[in-house]
Amino acid sequence: MELKRVVVTGLGTINPLGHNLSETWENAVNGVSGSNLITRFDASKFKTHFACEVKNYDANNYFERKEGRKMDLFTQFAIIAGDEAIKDAAFPETVEKNEIGVIWGSGIGGITTMYDEIMNFAACDQTPRFNPFFIPKMIGDMAAGQISMRYGFRGPNFGTVSACASSTHALIEAFNCIRMGKAIAVITGGSEATINQPGIGGFNSMQALSTNNDEYQTASRPFCKTRDGFVMGEGAAAIVLEEYEHAVSRGAKIYAEMVGGGASADAYHMTATHPEGAGAILCMQRAFADSGMQPEDIDYINVHGTSTPVGDIPELLAIGKVFGEHTYKLNISSTKSMTGHMLGAAGAMEAAFSIMAIKENIVPPTINHKEWDPQIDSKLNLTLHKAQKREVRAALSNTFGFGGHNASVIFKKI
């Protein structure tokens, strides 16, 4: 069977840098930090007092009150990003909705809903009462379901769960679905909303989060010698993938072509990356095999780069082994330095940054870097401090999740 080509025809997002794509891209290119003190709850008793929250968010600006109360925050974010991406794709009214799918990733889903319901139950001294929307708000597949119901899309519809790799796996599934002829388009991406007491407390207990409360705006510092953990982020990113001939026939705007994806497992540890980057090497190699491209074709890598002491080094080692001497011709950057770690939404957000880098020929920076880590090759171009202009023919985006889940995707100019 001849595989179909797949292109990007729509983008949308809400995240710590902006409530839409244009605002987000402008702030990313300008190296803006999304980190600030937590406003959603009193974090003074926690080890970490800061996060990358979506700024000035009011659900009433997007949803009728009754509608918004039926959704967890992660689903609200998904719909907002999805609305923008679908509007951007500009499908005609006559589009065959039975052939459009929604495949959406979230690593944790409705944890705020779960927390609220348990707290209400614990405080109840009479017959236990639960919100009738408790389960539909909580389950991780509901974002995909809500987007499909909102637009009447009846194609393949499900959620992917692989911790921080969730939305990258969603992209790969959507890509495969289209190129195998099972859909003409798929709205894909991911969302997460874990800036709450169990989210901050749980990751604090793992010693995964930065506790640099004195320098909270610059605490997300991938590759820096002084990094001490990731900064929690939140939000959503949506990408409309579409079959190439279908997009061309309707005169759609095309951002880039998705050409391959690779997945692997570390089979090593629940939360730690394989120290030699074994799984990362495999998933990048598989992405190249899937795409028919070579490492020399890539100009930019948006790395997983979470700013954890043990996580950043293995990825760079893996890149060196896969790319060889071409490693020194690459631009490498971690946009988590600006957005924080959006967990299950990270892969889609970083894929969107990679797509925009190709479209605009600008590589967004790694900010907050203060001191070179002697474990890192000093000849690498980590795109520190400022965005860099260059031709970006193709970009690779890496995402790795707890449980040893690894995924890589490749986009190129059309």
N, C-alpha and C positions, 0 to 999 in steps of 0.2 A: 504494500500500500504506500502510495506517495504521500508524504507528510505535507501538510499545508503550512504556509508561513504565517507568523503571528506578529502583529504590530501593536503599539501603544497608541490609543486614540483619545484617552481621557485621563486626567489626574485630578485628585482632590485630597485635601488634608485639613485637619485641625490638630494642633500640637503646641508645645511650649514656645515656639517661635512665631506662631501666627494662626489665624482662623481660616486661612485659605492658602492656595498655592503661591500666589504672587507675593504676599506678605512674608510667607515662610522663606521663599527663595531669596528675596532681598535681604532678610536678616541673616540667612545662612552665608551668603556671599560676603556680607559685612562683618561676619564673625561675632554675632551677638550671642551672649550666654542666656539660656532660658532658665537658669537656676535662681531661686530666691527662697526666702523663708516660707515654710508651709503655712497656708492660710486656711486649709480645709478642716483642720482640727488642731487642738492644742498639742504641739509636739514637744513641749518643754521637758517632759519626763523621759523622752526617748533619747537614744544616743545620737540620732541624726535629727536636725531641726529644719532641714531644707530639702527641696526637691525641684524638679522642673515641671511645675503645674501648667496646665492650659490657663492662660491669663484672662481675667475678667469674663469667665464663662457664666452665662445665665441661660439655663435651658429654655426659659420662657421666650428667648429671642429666636428660638428655632422650632419649638413645639407648643401646641396648645397644652394647657396645664394638665388636662385629663390624659392626653396622649403621652406626655413626658413621664407621668407617674407610673406608666406601665412598662418603662424601660430602665434598666440599669444604665449607669453612666457610660460603660463601654459600648453599649448598643447605641446610645445617643451619639457618641463620637463617630461610630461607624456610619450612621445614617447621614450625618453632616458631611463627612468626607465623601461618602457615596453619592450624595446629591450633587456635590460640586463636580465630581468626575463624570457622572452621567450627563450633566448639563454640558460639560466640556466636550464630551464625545458627540453630542448633538445628533443622536439617532433620529431618523425621520419617524413620523407618526405611524407609518406603514411597516416599520420594522417587525420582523417575526419574533414576537416575544417568547414563543415556545422554544426558540433556539438560543436564548440568552440566559446564561447561568450566573449564579453568585457563589463564589467559593471564598470563604473568609476565615482568617486565623485569629485566635486569641489564646494566649497561654493560660490565663486564669479565669477569664470571664467575669461573672457578676459577683465579685468578692465583696463589694460594698453592700449589695443586697443581702448576701449571706450574713455578713456581720450585723447589719441592722436587725434582721429577723431573729438572730440568736440572742442579741442583746434585749430585744423586746420580750422574747420567750423567757429569758432568765429573770426579767423584772416582773413577770406576771405571777400573781399570787392566786389566780383563779383558774378557770378552764383555759388551757393554752389556746391562743389565737394566732393564726398565721395569715399573712396577706395572700389572697387568692392568686396574685401575680408573682408570688415568691419564686416558684420553680421556673416559670417562663422568663422571668427577669434574670435569673441566676445562670442558666445553662449556656455554655459557650457557643453553641450553634445558633443562638437566637439572633445574632447580628445578621447572619446570612439570611435567615428566615424573614426578618423584618424588612430588609432591603428588597427581597424578592416580592413580598406582599405589597410593598409600597408602589412598585412599578409593574406588577403582573408578570415578572420574569419567571418562566416555567421550565427553564433549562436545568442542568445539573446544579444542585443546591446542597451545600454542606459546610461544616466547619472543620478546620485542621487544628490540632493541638500538639505542639512539640516545643513547649516552653518558649524561649526567645527566638526559636527558628520557625514559629508557627506560621507567620504570614509569608515567609519565603517559601515554605512548603505549599502554602495556598497558591502562590504565584506559579510554582512548578506544576501543580495539579491543573490549574486553569490553562496554562500553556499547553500541556499535553492533551487536555480535553479539546481544545480548538484545533490543534494540528492533526488530531486523529479524526476530525470531522464530526465530533459529538456536540458542537455548539458553534455558532458564528461569532459569539462574543461572550466574555465572562467579566463581570465586575468582581475584582479580587482585591485583597489587601488584608489589613488587620487593625485591631483596636485593643486598647488596654486602659484600665482605670483602677490602679492599685495604690494611689496615694491616699492611704487611710491607715487606721491604727494597726490592723493585722498585716497590711502590706509592709509598712515601715518597720514594725516590730519584728515580723518574721524574717525579713532580710537582714535586719540588725543582728538578730540572734545567730545568723550564719556568718556574721562578720563580712558580709558582701558589700555593704553600703559604705560610702565615705562618711566619716564622722568629723570632717574638717569644718566645724561650725564657724570658725573664725574667718574662713575664706570661702564661704559657701558659693559665691558667684563664680569662682574659678576652680571649684573642687573636682569637676569632671575634667581630668587631665590625662587622657590616654597617652601612653608611651613615656610619660614624665617620670623621672626617678622618684618624685615625691607623691605619686599617685597612691591612694589608700582605699580605693573601692569605687563602685559606680554610684551615680546620682540617679535616683528614680525619676523616670519620665512618664508621660501619659499622652493619650490622644489616639489619632487614627490616620491612616493613609490609604487611599483607594486608587486603584489603577484599572482602567478599562483595557483589556486585551481583546483584540479583534482579528479575525481571519483577514489576511492581507487583501485578497481579491475583493472581498465584501467591502472593506474599508475604501479601496480605490474606486469601486463602482459607485459608491455614494458620495465621493469627493470629500472624504473625511480628512481632517488634519491628522498627520502622523508625526508623533514625537520621535520614535525610534522603533527598531525591530528587536523583539526578544528572540534569541537564537538558541538558548540552551539553559539547562539547569542540572545540577548534580546534588546528590544527597548521600550521606554516610552516617555511620555511628562510630563514636570513639571506643565503645565497649570497654570503658576504663573506670569511670567514677561517676557518682550521682551528680556532683556539681562542679568538679574540677575538669579543666581541659586536659587532654593528653599532653604531657610535657614536651613531646617532640612534634606535636601537631599532626599525628598520624591520621586522624579523621578529617582534619581540615585539608590535608594533602589529597586524600581520596576524593572528597566532594568537589574540589577544584578540578582535579583531573577528569572526573566524570562530567563536569560541566563542559569542559573542552571537548571531550569525546562526543558529547551530545550535540554540541554546536557545530562541530567540524572546524572550529577555529584553533589557533595556536596561541600560546602565551605571548608571543611577539606581537600579536594583533591588539593586545590590550594596552590602553594608555592610562587608565585610572582604576584603582581598586578602592571601593568604599569598604573599609574593614569592619569587623565586628567591634574591635577596639573599645572595650567597656571601661577601661581605666582601673582594672583590678591588678594588684601586684603580680598574680600568677597567670592571668589570662592573656595579657597583651603579647608577651614574649613568644609563646608557641605559635601564634598566628603568623608573626613575622618570620619565624623559622620555616614555617610551612610555605609561605610565599617564596622565600629564597630557594627552597628545594624545587618548587614547581616552575618558577620563572627563571632561575639561573641568573645569568648576566643581565638579562632584560629587566631584572628587578630594579636596577639602578636607573633605568629609563622611565620608570613608572612614577606617576603621582599617587601617593597613598594618603588617605585621610580618614579620620574618624569623626563623623558628624555627631556622634554621641557627646562629644565635647560641648556641643551647643544644645542639643535636644534632651540630653540625659538618655538613659536607657529606657526605651518605651516598651521593653519586654516583648510580648507577642506582636506588637505593632512595629517593632524596630525594623524588621526585614523589609516590609512594604515602604516605610518611610525612607529607608536608605536606598531602596531600589528607585524610588521617586527622585531622590537627589542624584543618583547615577544617571537616570534618564535626562534630567535637566542639565547635568554636566555635558552630556553628549549634544543636546540641543543648543546650548549656549556657549559651548567651548570654554567653560569656566569650571575649575575644580574648587569646591568649597573647602575651607581650611579645617585644620585641627587647632583649636584654640587652647589657651590656658597652660601651654607647655612652659615650664619654668627651668628645668634642669635635665640635661641629657642623661639617660640611663646608660651606664657603661656596658650593659648586656645587649644593647641595640646597636647595630651597625651604623656608624656615623655617616656613611655614604648614602643612606636611604633618604629619599625626598618624602618626608611626612607632611608636606604642605602646611608647615607650621605658621600660625598667627594670621596669615592673610591668604585670601583666595588667589589662585594662580590661573592666568589665561593660557590656554594651549589648545591645540586641536585634540579633541577626544573622539577618536574613531570608534572605540568600543570600551565598555566598562564592565567590571565584575564586582558583584556585591556579595559579601560573606556574612552569614549569620549562624551562630552556634548557641545551643540551648542546653539547660540542665537536663541530665539524662544522657548526655553525649550526642545529642541530635545536631547534625551539621547540614547546612544547605548553602549552595552558591548558585547565582543566576548571572547570565551574561546578556547584555544589550549592545546593539551597535547602530551606527547611523544607517538610515534607510537609503 
